[in-house]
């Protein structure tokens, strides 16, 4: 799975992504994020959203820190391999 594009507007981040389906049709997408802490260390991946379509708008995202996002598709075979990572600073 690859992330197609990311746009930012204020403290919101919108992602539009493509997928390849193996194991049946995609049921949902898990939106995962990690953020830079003091000292430049990245936190563990955490789920910050869920989407039933090919896009999502996340609100109230941390500003002035590097955030990294990726998407994992879920279907009848389980959770897929996460997408490429996209890094942003809002």
C-alpha positions as CSV (number, residue, x, y, z in Angstrom):
1,X,0.0,0.0,0.0
2,X,1.3,3.5,-0.8
3,X,0.2,6.8,0.5
4,X,-0.7,9.0,-2.5
5,X,-0.8,12.5,-1.1
6,X,-1.0,14.4,2.1
7,X,-2.2,18.0,2.5
8,X,-2.2,20.1,5.6
9,X,-4.4,22.9,6.8
10,X,-3.9,24.3,10.3
11,X,-3.8,21.5,12.9
12,X,-5.6,19.0,10.6
13,X,-4.0,16.5,8.3
14,X,-5.8,14.9,5.3
15,X,-4.5,11.8,3.7
16,X,-5.6,10.2,0.4
17,X,-4.3,6.7,-0.1
18,X,-4.3,3.9,-2.6
19,X,-4.4,0.2,-1.7
20,X,-3.9,-3.2,-3.2
21,X,-6.3,-5.8,-2.0
22,X,-5.1,-9.3,-1.1
23,X,-7.3,-11.6,0.9
24,X,-10.6,-10.0,-0.2
25,X,-11.9,-6.5,-0.3
26,X,-10.6,-3.9,2.2
27,X,-13.1,-3.5,5.1
28,X,-11.4,-0.5,6.8
29,X,-8.2,1.4,7.1
30,X,-6.2,2.0,10.3
31,X,-4.4,5.3,10.6
32,X,-1.2,5.1,12.6
33,X,1.0,7.9,13.9
34,X,4.1,8.4,15.8
35,X,5.6,11.7,16.9
36,X,9.0,13.2,17.7
37,X,9.6,13.7,21.4
38,X,12.3,16.0,22.9
39,X,15.7,14.8,21.8
40,X,14.5,13.7,18.4
41,X,13.4,10.3,19.5
42,X,10.2,9.0,17.7
43,X,7.4,7.5,19.8
44,X,5.9,4.1,19.2
45,X,3.2,3.8,16.5
46,X,-0.3,4.4,17.8
47,X,-3.7,4.2,16.1
48,X,-5.2,7.7,15.7
49,X,-8.0,7.1,13.3
50,X,-10.0,4.6,11.3
51,X,-11.6,5.1,7.9
52,X,-14.1,3.3,5.8
53,X,-13.1,5.2,2.7
54,X,-10.0,6.3,0.8
55,X,-9.5,9.5,2.8
56,X,-9.6,10.9,6.3
57,X,-9.2,14.2,8.0
58,X,-7.5,14.1,11.4
59,X,-8.1,17.1,13.7
60,X,-6.4,18.4,16.8
61,X,-3.0,17.1,15.7
62,X,0.1,18.3,17.6
63,X,1.7,21.3,16.0
64,X,5.4,22.3,15.6
65,X,6.6,18.7,16.0
66,X,7.5,16.1,13.4
67,X,4.6,13.6,12.9
68,X,4.8,10.4,10.9
69,X,1.7,8.7,9.5
70,X,1.1,5.4,7.8
71,X,-2.0,3.4,6.9
72,X,-2.8,-0.3,7.3
73,X,-5.7,-2.0,5.4
74,X,-7.9,-4.5,7.2
75,X,-9.8,-7.3,5.3
76,X,-10.8,-10.9,5.8
77,X,-7.1,-12.0,6.0
78,X,-6.4,-9.5,8.9
79,X,-4.3,-6.4,9.1
80,X,-2.1,-5.8,6.1
81,X,1.4,-4.5,5.9
82,X,1.5,-0.7,6.7
83,X,2.0,1.8,3.9
84,X,5.0,3.9,3.3
85,X,5.5,6.5,6.0
86,X,4.7,10.2,5.4
87,X,6.4,12.8,7.6
88,X,4.9,16.3,8.3
89,X,5.2,19.2,10.6
90,X,2.0,21.2,11.1
